[in-house]
Amino acid sequence: MTGPVITLSNVVSIVRLILTVPIVYLVLEERGAEAMVLCIVAAFTDWLDGAVARKTGTVSEWGMVFDPVADKVLVGGVMVALLVTERFPLWFVLVVLSRDVVILVGSIVATRVTKRVLASLWSGKIAVSLIALTGIVAMLDRSVVVDALMVISCAAMAVSLYDYGRRLGQILREHTTPQR
């Protein structure tokens, strides 16, 4: 990977990664309001890291790795904590974690083929935002609203998986087609 590892935007992503620990702890302690506040801070860092990278001209391959890794660790940690506290059913947690694994494997394949790290897709960002909203609502309440948000999140995850799969297929076709 190219570019500097330590940039302001990458530090912001690392802060989000570190925030996973207190957020998961608060969810497990069923202190939903406090966990929600930290989740909002983490969501802000998700927006901030990209904005800082673009504004300072420090968009880097490292940042394109740190950002989604921080997202996936945070989402995965919160999903498992919400499962343990019986705020989410096992099926939903497995769907979310499976999607992340599929995208991770696809990203590794794409990176090896193209020799560069690929940026996230908007459909993926929307899916993660909906999953986060579902998690935040579940921290505060376990109601029919959470059930509806889980269904909406699953639909968004399906769209994002389709988009990521389509992009991977295109990359593989472009890099395996003989040059004339």
Backbone as a chain_set.jsonl record, in Angstrom:
{"seq": "MTGPVITLSNVVSIVRLILTVPIVYLVLEERGAEAMVLCIVAAFTDWLDGAVARKTGTVSEWGMVFDPVADKVLVGGVMVALLVTERFPLWFVLVVLSRDVVILVGSIVATRVTKRVLASLWSGKIAVSLIALTGIVAMLDRSVVVDALMVISCAAMAVSLYDYGRRLGQILREHTTPQR", "coords": {"N": [[0.85, -1.189, 0.0], [0.342, 2.28, -0.579], [1.41, 5.611, 0.389], [1.26, 7.722, 3.383], [0.983, 6.202, 6.619], [0.146, 7.236, 9.077], [-2.048, 9.668, 9.321], [-4.129, 12.54, 9.84], [-6.787, 11.887, 9.195], [-6.673, 9.075, 9.235], [-6.089, 8.658, 11.919], [-8.492, 9.49, 13.02], [-10.148, 7.406, 12.124], [-8.976, 5.319, 13.553], [-9.59, 6.115, 16.138], [-12.34, 5.621, 16.069], [-12.27, 2.853, 15.924], [-11.162, 2.279, 18.453], [-13.221, 3.252, 20.048], [-14.997, 1.184, 19.962], [-14.616, -0.584, 22.104], [-15.544, 0.705, 24.637], [-18.197, 1.099, 23.784], [-19.234, -1.495, 23.268], [-18.966, -2.54, 25.843], [-20.789, -0.887, 27.258], [-23.187, -1.595, 25.976], [-23.366, -4.295, 26.706], [-23.665, -3.964, 29.421], [-26.154, -3.015, 29.42], [-26.661, -0.297, 29.197], [-28.014, 1.533, 27.428], [-28.587, 4.231, 26.565], [-26.22, 5.635, 27.037], [-24.461, 4.122, 25.462], [-25.586, 4.636, 22.999], [-25.019, 7.367, 22.677], [-22.217, 7.286, 22.418], [-22.138, 5.761, 20.088], [-23.193, 7.551, 18.257], [-21.167, 9.456, 18.296], [-19.161, 7.822, 17.198], [-20.282, 7.382, 14.67], [-20.153, 9.961, 13.684], [-17.368, 10.213, 13.497], [-16.967, 8.499, 11.404], [-17.982, 9.87, 9.232], [-16.335, 12.11, 9.45], [-13.637, 11.242, 9.056], [-13.37, 10.717, 6.284], [-14.051, 13.234, 5.244], [-11.999, 14.848, 6.284], [-9.772, 13.627, 5.079], [-10.246, 14.177, 2.359], [-10.299, 16.998, 2.39], [-7.726, 17.668, 3.303], [-6.188, 16.525, 1.405], [-5.206, 13.971, 1.811], [-6.106, 11.461, 1.123], [-5.752, 8.044, 1.17], [-4.475, 4.725, 0.455], [-4.131, 3.347, 2.811], [-5.99, 4.608, 4.457], [-8.282, 3.802, 3.148], [-8.342, 1.258, 3.993], [-8.236, 1.326, 6.842], [-10.648, 2.704, 7.491], [-12.978, 1.029, 6.603], [-12.316, -1.264, 8.097], [-12.426, -0.364, 10.751], [-15.158, 0.253, 10.794], [-16.286, -2.325, 10.407], [-15.333, -3.779, 12.612], [-16.465, -2.32, 14.713], [-19.251, -2.519, 14.102], [-19.526, -5.337, 14.093], [-18.783, -5.962, 16.757], [-20.782, -4.608, 18.23], [-23.052, -5.89, 17.199], [-22.723, -8.534, 18.167], [-22.767, -8.018, 20.925], [-25.386, -7.034, 21.167], [-26.742, -9.333, 20.497], [-26.023, -11.022, 22.622], [-27.266, -9.676, 24.716], [-29.827, -10.144, 24.044], [-31.158, -8.417, 22.328], [-31.083, -8.533, 19.633], [-31.969, -11.01, 17.231], [-30.402, -14.193, 16.533], [-30.339, -14.836, 13.762], [-30.298, -12.336, 12.438], [-27.89, -11.173, 13.275], [-26.112, -13.037, 12.201], [-26.599, -12.651, 9.459], [-25.688, -10.002, 9.106], [-22.951, -10.241, 9.893], [-22.107, -12.212, 8.092], [-22.402, -10.896, 5.647], [-20.411, -8.96, 5.928], [-18.131, -10.6, 5.976], [-18.218, -11.74, 3.402], [-17.9, -9.423, 1.82], [-15.375, -8.626, 2.72], [-13.743, -10.788, 1.86], [-14.179, -10.584, -0.91], [-13.049, -8.046, -1.302], [-10.374, -8.537, -0.723], [-9.734, -10.282, -2.81], [-10.202, -8.552, -5.014], [-8.279, -6.576, -4.495], [-5.91, -8.028, -4.729], [-6.019, -8.689, -7.422], [-6.149, -6.192, -8.758], [-4.11, -4.777, -7.611], [-4.492, -2.602, -6.015], [-6.256, -0.795, -3.447], [-9.712, -0.791, -3.206], [-12.27, 1.688, -3.204], [-15.036, 2.189, -0.934], [-18.502, 1.469, -1.67], [-21.439, 3.44, -2.32], [-23.867, 2.134, -1.788], [-23.081, 0.292, 0.091], [-22.323, 1.966, 2.201], [-24.803, 3.056, 2.826], [-26.162, 0.741, 3.648], [-24.642, 0.056, 5.943], [-25.182, 2.308, 7.488], [-27.935, 1.98, 7.928], [-27.895, -0.424, 9.351], [-26.526, 0.46, 11.603], [-28.373, 2.361, 12.591], [-30.467, 0.621, 13.197], [-29.238, -0.856, 15.223], [-28.818, 1.159, 17.158], [-31.452, 1.902, 17.786], [-32.299, -0.555, 18.799], [-30.736, -0.707, 21.094], [-32.032, 0.975, 22.782], [-34.634, 0.105, 22.843], [-36.732, -2.746, 22.387], [-38.635, -3.451, 19.993], [-41.424, -3.477, 17.661], [-40.552, -1.651, 15.837], [-37.806, -2.077, 15.7], [-37.851, -4.617, 14.553], [-38.912, -3.987, 12.009], [-36.869, -2.301, 11.079], [-34.787, -4.15, 10.931], [-35.587, -5.728, 8.771], [-35.568, -3.803, 6.706], [-32.851, -3.157, 6.791], [-31.773, -5.612, 5.982], [-32.656, -5.698, 3.339], [-31.233, -3.523, 2.291], [-28.646, -4.506, 2.691], [-28.679, -6.638, 0.901], [-28.847, -5.291, -1.554], [-26.409, -3.899, -1.463], [-24.591, -6.038, -1.435], [-25.095, -7.114, -3.951], [-24.207, -4.947, -5.55], [-21.465, -4.832, -4.809], [-20.69, -7.391, -5.648], [-21.183, -7.219, -8.39], [-19.303, -5.249, -9.077], [-16.917, -6.616, -8.415], [-17.078, -8.761, -10.211], [-16.853, -7.352, -12.637], [-14.27, -6.295, -12.361], [-12.761, -8.657, -12.325], [-13.338, -9.678, -14.881], [-12.212, -7.649, -16.499], [-9.516, -7.906, -15.863], [-8.865, -10.435, -16.649], [-9.398, -10.73, -19.26], [-7.92, -11.238, -22.376], [-5.417, -9.069, -23.675], [-5.512, -7.14, -26.666]], "CA": [[0.0, 0.0, 0.0], [1.123, 3.5, -0.709], [1.007, 6.764, 1.181], [1.585, 7.677, 4.81], [0.061, 5.434, 7.462], [-0.407, 8.119, 10.106], [-2.582, 10.959, 8.887], [-5.226, 12.943, 10.726], [-7.987, 11.115, 8.876], [-6.484, 7.699, 9.707], [-6.213, 8.705, 13.379], [-9.937, 9.547, 13.298], [-10.645, 6.029, 11.947], [-8.468, 4.521, 14.674], [-10.408, 6.499, 17.304], [-13.594, 4.869, 15.95], [-11.937, 1.476, 16.291], [-10.993, 2.25, 19.908], [-14.546, 3.477, 20.654], [-15.713, -0.095, 19.996], [-14.503, -1.204, 23.435], [-16.55, 1.213, 25.588], [-19.563, 0.916, 23.278], [-19.62, -2.889, 23.528], [-19.122, -2.655, 27.298], [-22.049, -0.237, 27.658], [-24.296, -2.419, 25.479], [-23.438, -5.488, 27.565], [-24.173, -3.516, 30.727], [-27.502, -2.522, 29.121], [-26.679, 1.158, 29.382], [-28.29, 1.874, 26.036], [-28.517, 5.658, 26.252], [-24.796, 6.005, 26.978], [-23.904, 3.457, 24.282], [-26.103, 5.35, 21.84], [-24.253, 8.613, 22.543], [-20.907, 6.94, 21.849], [-22.372, 5.334, 18.701], [-23.358, 8.779, 17.466], [-19.805, 9.98, 18.155], [-18.477, 6.942, 16.241], [-20.848, 7.665, 13.342], [-19.584, 11.246, 13.276], [-15.985, 9.974, 13.069], [-17.026, 7.837, 10.102], [-18.125, 10.957, 8.265], [-15.215, 13.041, 9.601], [-12.367, 10.764, 8.5], [-13.378, 10.945, 4.846], [-14.049, 14.675, 4.984], [-10.651, 15.34, 6.583], [-8.858, 13.113, 4.051], [-10.469, 14.928, 1.119], [-9.956, 18.408, 2.615], [-6.282, 17.811, 3.474], [-5.501, 15.855, 0.308], [-4.484, 12.806, 2.348], [-6.801, 10.213, 0.816], [-4.697, 7.054, 0.978], [-4.894, 3.327, 0.495], [-4.228, 2.972, 4.232], [-7.279, 5.099, 4.928], [-9.327, 2.964, 2.56], [-8.349, 0.017, 4.771], [-8.596, 1.624, 8.233], [-12.053, 3.107, 7.61], [-13.916, -0.095, 6.646], [-11.98, -2.187, 9.196], [-13.014, 0.229, 11.957], [-16.607, 0.063, 10.678], [-16.661, -3.735, 10.561], [-15.074, -4.18, 14.0], [-17.494, -1.684, 15.538], [-20.553, -3.137, 13.821], [-19.473, -6.716, 14.566], [-18.794, -5.963, 18.222], [-22.109, -4.2, 18.706], [-23.993, -6.96, 16.843], [-22.559, -9.649, 19.115], [-23.239, -7.544, 22.23], [-26.849, -6.986, 21.118], [-27.188, -10.726, 20.51], [-25.843, -11.508, 23.997], [-28.288, -9.037, 25.56], [-31.11, -10.546, 23.464], [-31.795, -7.306, 21.612], [-31.14, -8.974, 18.246], [-31.991, -12.463, 17.049], [-29.203, -14.782, 15.94], [-30.373, -14.787, 12.3], [-29.919, -11.005, 11.962], [-26.454, -11.016, 13.525], [-25.418, -13.872, 11.216], [-26.715, -11.993, 8.15], [-24.781, -8.838, 9.105], [-21.56, -10.691, 9.932], [-21.824, -12.923, 6.841], [-22.219, -9.872, 4.604], [-19.083, -8.368, 6.107], [-17.125, -11.585, 5.576], [-18.259, -11.83, 1.937], [-17.303, -8.197, 1.284], [-13.954, -8.678, 3.036], [-13.107, -11.739, 0.941], [-14.216, -9.965, -2.238], [-12.082, -6.942, -1.313], [-9.036, -9.13, -0.792], [-9.569, -10.758, -4.191], [-10.103, -7.382, -5.889], [-7.0, -5.921, -4.231], [-4.837, -8.852, -5.315], [-6.112, -8.623, -8.888], [-5.888, -4.835, -9.254], [-2.928, -4.227, -6.91], [-4.87, -1.357, -5.328], [-7.395, -0.915, -2.553], [-10.888, -0.168, -3.811], [-13.1, 2.503, -2.319], [-16.363, 1.674, -0.59], [-19.603, 1.88, -2.539], [-22.506, 4.141, -1.595], [-24.867, 1.187, -1.295], [-22.513, -0.278, 1.314], [-22.408, 2.987, 3.252], [-26.216, 3.141, 3.213], [-26.471, -0.476, 4.415], [-24.018, 0.173, 7.27], [-25.935, 3.335, 8.225], [-29.199, 1.38, 8.367], [-27.565, -1.391, 10.407], [-26.212, 1.261, 12.79], [-29.642, 2.889, 13.105], [-31.168, -0.514, 13.801], [-28.558, -1.145, 16.487], [-29.072, 2.232, 18.122], [-32.841, 1.769, 18.244], [-32.368, -1.772, 19.617], [-30.126, -0.432, 22.398], [-32.985, 1.714, 23.596], [-35.949, -0.523, 22.893], [-36.885, -3.963, 21.565], [-40.025, -3.318, 19.587], [-41.759, -3.735, 16.267], [-39.73, -0.735, 15.041], [-36.541, -2.78, 15.476], [-38.131, -5.678, 13.585], [-39.033, -3.364, 10.685], [-35.545, -1.833, 10.685], [-33.985, -5.314, 10.554], [-35.999, -6.101, 7.415], [-35.055, -2.763, 5.82], [-31.393, -3.344, 6.754], [-31.493, -6.795, 5.153], [-32.847, -5.301, 1.94], [-30.081, -2.679, 1.935], [-27.475, -5.384, 2.605], [-28.792, -7.403, -0.351], [-28.489, -4.37, -2.637], [-24.97, -3.63, -1.418], [-23.885, -7.253, -1.863], [-25.242, -7.16, -5.411], [-23.314, -3.936, -6.119], [-20.076, -5.265, -4.622], [-20.484, -8.553, -6.507], [-21.117, -6.731, -9.768], [-18.006, -4.586, -9.258], [-15.883, -7.648, -8.415], [-17.173, -9.459, -11.493], [-16.313, -6.464, -13.669], [-12.813, -6.251, -12.169], [-12.191, -9.943, -12.739], [-13.434, -9.757, -16.347], [-11.247, -6.716, -17.089], [-8.141, -8.34, -15.631], [-8.622, -11.781, -17.201], [-9.617, -10.657, -20.705], [-6.633, -11.054, -23.065], [-5.181, -7.768, -24.333], [-5.317, -7.263, -28.117]], "C": [[0.883, 1.236, 0.0], [0.587, 4.584, 0.21], [1.34, 6.6, 2.646], [0.521, 6.906, 5.599], [-0.634, 6.361, 8.452], [-0.747, 9.473, 9.495], [-3.717, 11.294, 9.84], [-6.477, 12.115, 10.456], [-7.861, 9.663, 9.345], [-6.575, 7.627, 11.224], [-7.688, 8.744, 13.774], [-10.55, 8.149, 13.146], [-10.204, 5.141, 13.101], [-9.222, 4.855, 15.96], [-11.737, 5.736, 17.269], [-13.376, 3.413, 16.342], [-11.829, 1.338, 17.809], [-12.334, 2.436, 20.621], [-15.363, 2.181, 20.741], [-15.721, -0.682, 21.4], [-15.517, -0.617, 24.419], [-17.986, 1.037, 25.103], [-20.048, -0.5, 23.575], [-19.837, -3.097, 25.023], [-20.467, -2.067, 27.737], [-23.26, -1.028, 27.174], [-24.465, -3.643, 26.373], [-23.965, -5.156, 28.958], [-25.601, -2.974, 30.627], [-27.682, -1.057, 29.504], [-26.83, 1.78, 27.994], [-28.142, 3.338, 25.691], [-27.064, 6.102, 26.133], [-24.127, 5.374, 25.751], [-24.339, 4.192, 23.022], [-25.318, 6.643, 21.613], [-22.886, 8.323, 21.915], [-21.041, 6.443, 20.408], [-22.536, 6.54, 17.781], [-22.0, 9.437, 17.253], [-19.039, 9.15, 17.113], [-18.98, 7.195, 14.822], [-20.299, 8.992, 12.809], [-18.145, 11.057, 12.801], [-15.948, 9.291, 11.707], [-17.184, 8.869, 8.99], [-16.863, 11.819, 8.253], [-13.941, 12.531, 8.932], [-12.283, 10.993, 6.997], [-13.314, 12.423, 4.491], [-12.654, 15.265, 5.212], [-9.676, 14.889, 5.492], [-9.007, 13.903, 2.747], [-9.992, 16.379, 1.259], [-8.444, 18.611, 2.69], [-5.49, 17.138, 2.356], [-4.713, 14.64, 0.756], [-5.288, 11.514, 2.171], [-5.723, 9.189, 0.487], [-5.273, 5.647, 0.972], [-5.012, 2.852, 1.939], [-5.577, 3.408, 4.806], [-8.432, 4.278, 4.395], [-9.36, 1.584, 3.207], [-8.824, 0.297, 6.195], [-10.084, 1.912, 8.399], [-13.004, 1.909, 7.618], [-13.597, -1.111, 7.744], [-12.581, -1.665, 10.498], [-14.531, 0.045, 11.951], [-17.003, -1.377, 11.005], [-16.414, -4.234, 11.979], [-16.142, -3.592, 14.917], [-18.846, -2.359, 15.339], [-20.583, -4.573, 14.352], [-19.536, -6.812, 16.083], [-20.162, -5.622, 18.794], [-23.147, -5.281, 18.387], [-23.928, -8.111, 17.848], [-23.065, -9.238, 20.5], [-24.768, -7.485, 22.266], [-27.457, -8.383, 21.056], [-27.135, -11.271, 21.943], [-26.922, -10.935, 24.921], [-29.711, -9.279, 25.049], [-31.899, -9.384, 22.853], [-31.933, -7.614, 20.123], [-31.233, -10.483, 18.205], [-30.717, -12.936, 16.343], [-29.198, -14.627, 14.417], [-29.893, -13.438, 11.774], [-28.426, -10.781, 12.138], [-25.659, -11.828, 12.498], [-25.473, -13.253, 9.817], [-25.719, -10.83, 8.069], [-23.324, -9.29, 9.037], [-21.181, -11.434, 8.645], [-21.595, -11.942, 5.698], [-20.83, -9.271, 4.708], [-17.976, -9.322, 5.671], [-17.061, -11.691, 4.052], [-17.587, -10.603, 1.308], [-15.795, -8.179, 1.548], [-13.208, -9.609, 2.078], [-13.074, -11.163, -0.474], [-13.213, -8.829, -2.363], [-10.659, -7.456, -1.422], [-8.753, -9.614, -2.216], [-9.361, -9.568, -5.13], [-8.759, -6.684, -5.719], [-5.844, -6.718, -4.839], [-4.836, -8.765, -6.837], [-5.682, -7.254, -9.408], [-4.622, -4.212, -8.678], [-3.22, -2.859, -6.286], [-6.089, -1.626, -4.461], [-8.559, -0.158, -3.167], [-11.691, 0.599, -2.771], [-14.43, 1.799, -2.039], [-17.391, 2.172, -1.607], [-20.689, 2.551, -1.697], [-23.553, 3.185, -1.047], [-24.379, 0.511, -0.014], [-22.595, 0.695, 2.47], [-23.856, 3.126, 3.756], [-26.597, 1.926, 4.059], [-25.904, -0.384, 5.82], [-24.752, 1.215, 8.109], [-27.256, 2.779, 8.75], [-28.973, 0.342, 9.466], [-27.282, -0.634, 11.702], [-27.484, 1.836, 13.417], [-30.436, 1.788, 13.801], [-30.568, -0.856, 15.152], [-28.839, -0.102, 17.548], [-30.487, 2.139, 18.668], [-32.978, 0.543, 19.153], [-31.746, -1.574, 20.992], [-31.121, 0.209, 23.352], [-34.293, 0.968, 23.804], [-35.925, -1.789, 22.043], [-38.348, -4.012, 21.162], [-40.206, -3.679, 18.123], [-40.954, -2.811, 15.346], [-38.397, -1.405, 14.718], [-36.74, -3.889, 14.447], [-38.214, -5.112, 12.159], [-37.669, -2.889, 10.19], [-34.629, -2.997, 10.296], [-34.314, -5.742, 9.122], [-35.445, -5.092, 6.405], [-33.535, -2.894, 5.681], [-31.013, -4.529, 5.886], [-31.651, -6.477, 3.676], [-31.664, -4.458, 1.468], [-28.806, -3.514, 1.819], [-27.5, -6.184, 1.31], [-28.388, -6.532, -1.54], [-26.98, -4.132, -2.645], [-24.166, -4.853, -1.84], [-23.957, -7.406, -3.377], [-24.26, -6.185, -6.067], [-21.844, -4.345, -5.996], [-19.754, -6.463, -5.516], [-20.356, -8.155, -7.964], [-19.772, -6.066, -10.036], [-16.882, -5.619, -9.298], [-15.891, -8.418, -9.737], [-16.572, -8.64, -12.621], [-14.788, -6.411, -13.577], [-12.171, -7.539, -12.671], [-12.241, -10.104, -14.256], [-12.378, -8.874, -17.014], [-9.814, -7.23, -16.97], [-7.856, -9.76, -16.149], [-8.861, -11.829, -18.708], [-8.269, -10.42, -21.378], [-6.569, -9.69, -23.755], [-4.957, -7.999, -25.828], [-4.315, -6.265, -28.609]], "O": [[2.006, 1.232, 0.506], [-0.522, 4.495, 0.736], [1.66, 5.505, 3.108], [-0.669, 6.953, 5.287], [-1.847, 6.285, 8.643], [0.122, 10.292, 9.198], [-4.207, 10.426, 10.562], [-7.152, 11.688, 11.393], [-8.843, 9.08, 9.805], [-7.082, 6.644, 11.767], [-8.089, 8.107, 14.748], [-11.386, 7.754, 13.959], [-10.974, 4.305, 13.573], [-9.466, 3.971, 16.781], [-12.209, 5.26, 18.301], [-14.213, 2.816, 17.019], [-12.35, 0.381, 18.383], [-12.56, 1.847, 21.677], [-16.318, 2.102, 21.514], [-16.736, -1.223, 21.836], [-16.294, -1.378, 24.995], [-18.894, 0.848, 25.912], [-21.156, -0.682, 24.08], [-20.793, -3.761, 25.424], [-21.197, -2.693, 28.506], [-24.258, -1.122, 27.889], [-25.584, -3.987, 26.752], [-24.631, -5.976, 29.591], [-26.18, -2.532, 31.619], [-28.706, -0.65, 30.053], [-25.933, 2.441, 27.471], [-27.621, 3.666, 24.625], [-26.717, 6.861, 25.228], [-23.321, 6.02, 25.081], [-23.553, 4.353, 22.087], [-24.989, 6.974, 20.474], [-22.452, 9.024, 21.0], [-20.151, 6.68, 19.592], [-22.058, 6.53, 16.647], [-21.709, 9.922, 16.16], [-18.354, 9.705, 16.253], [-18.19, 7.218, 13.878], [-20.018, 9.119, 11.617], [-17.737, 11.667, 11.813], [-15.004, 9.483, 10.941], [-16.576, 8.739, 7.927], [-16.379, 12.212, 7.192], [-13.23, 13.312, 8.299], [-11.244, 11.415, 6.489], [-12.615, 12.819, 3.558], [-12.187, 16.086, 4.422], [-8.849, 15.677, 5.034], [-8.014, 14.255, 2.111], [-9.358, 16.919, 0.353], [-7.93, 19.615, 2.197], [-4.259, 17.174, 2.359], [-3.683, 14.306, 0.17], [-5.166, 10.587, 2.971], [-4.876, 9.431, -0.373], [-6.395, 5.41, 1.418], [-5.888, 2.049, 2.261], [-6.218, 2.664, 5.547], [-9.435, 4.074, 5.079], [-10.303, 0.822, 2.993], [-9.703, -0.397, 6.707], [-10.713, 1.423, 9.337], [-13.781, 1.774, 8.562], [-14.507, -1.754, 8.269], [-13.175, -2.427, 11.262], [-15.122, -0.282, 12.98], [-17.931, -1.618, 11.778], [-17.198, -5.028, 12.498], [-16.662, -4.281, 15.793], [-19.508, -2.727, 16.31], [-21.556, -4.979, 14.987], [-20.257, -7.646, 16.629], [-20.637, -6.27, 19.727], [-24.022, -5.56, 19.207], [-24.957, -8.598, 18.317], [-23.722, -10.029, 21.176], [-25.38, -7.842, 23.273], [-28.578, -8.587, 21.52], [-28.082, -11.901, 22.412], [-27.427, -11.633, 25.8], [-30.671, -8.698, 25.554], [-33.13, -9.371, 22.861], [-32.779, -7.043, 19.435], [-30.648, -11.168, 19.044], [-30.052, -12.168, 15.648], [-28.157, -14.317, 13.838], [-29.165, -13.384, 10.783], [-27.768, -10.253, 11.241], [-24.645, -11.355, 11.984], [-24.495, -13.324, 9.073], [-24.997, -10.693, 7.082], [-22.552, -8.785, 8.223], [-20.056, -11.299, 8.163], [-20.699, -12.136, 4.876], [-20.146, -9.093, 3.7], [-16.993, -8.897, 5.065], [-15.973, -11.728, 3.477], [-16.798, -10.736, 0.373], [-15.023, -7.76, 0.686], [-12.157, -9.246, 1.549], [-12.052, -11.246, -1.156], [-12.593, -8.663, -3.413], [-9.835, -6.879, -2.13], [-7.672, -9.384, -2.756], [-8.443, -9.579, -5.95], [-8.163, -6.246, -6.703], [-4.912, -6.14, -5.397], [-3.777, -8.767, -7.465], [-4.938, -7.163, -10.385], [-4.12, -3.222, -9.21], [-2.309, -2.062, -6.06], [-6.853, -2.559, -4.707], [-8.407, 0.985, -3.599], [-11.775, 0.202, -1.609], [-14.878, 0.941, -2.799], [-17.171, 3.161, -2.305], [-20.836, 2.261, -0.51], [-24.075, 3.401, 0.047], [-25.18, 0.195, 0.866], [-22.9, 0.302, 3.596], [-24.097, 3.291, 4.952], [-27.279, 2.067, 5.075], [-26.592, -0.705, 6.789], [-24.925, 1.027, 9.313], [-27.653, 3.068, 9.879], [-29.766, 0.241, 10.402], [-27.739, -1.035, 12.772], [-27.649, 1.798, 14.636], [-31.008, 2.005, 14.869], [-31.291, -1.116, 16.113], [-29.074, -0.439, 18.708], [-30.703, 2.279, 19.872], [-33.687, 0.591, 20.159], [-32.177, -2.202, 21.959], [-31.06, 0.012, 24.566], [-34.979, 1.165, 24.807], [-35.165, -1.876, 21.079], [-39.19, -4.542, 21.886], [-39.277, -4.121, 17.446], [-40.703, -3.161, 14.193], [-37.911, -1.311, 13.591], [-35.899, -4.081, 13.569], [-37.656, -5.684, 11.222], [-37.345, -3.053, 9.013], [-33.78, -2.842, 9.419], [-33.415, -6.078, 8.351], [-34.912, -5.483, 5.367], [-32.996, -2.758, 4.583], [-30.039, -4.464, 5.136], [-30.862, -6.94, 2.852], [-31.155, -4.662, 0.366], [-27.977, -3.259, 0.946], [-26.458, -6.387, 0.687], [-27.67, -6.987, -2.43], [-26.347, -4.158, -3.7], [-23.16, -4.716, -2.535], [-22.973, -7.788, -4.009], [-23.566, -6.543, -7.018], [-21.075, -4.223, -6.95], [-18.662, -6.538, -6.079], [-19.518, -8.691, -8.69], [-19.165, -6.283, -11.085], [-15.983, -5.512, -10.131], [-14.836, -8.693, -10.309], [-15.859, -9.177, -13.469], [-14.097, -6.474, -14.594], [-11.154, -7.505, -13.363], [-11.292, -10.61, -14.856], [-11.728, -9.291, -17.973], [-8.996, -7.018, -17.866], [-6.717, -10.223, -16.087], [-8.569, -12.832, -19.359], [-7.545, -9.5, -20.996], [-7.548, -9.227, -24.341], [-4.283, -8.955, -26.211], [-4.023, -6.22, -29.804]]}, "num_chains": 1, "name": "protein.A"}
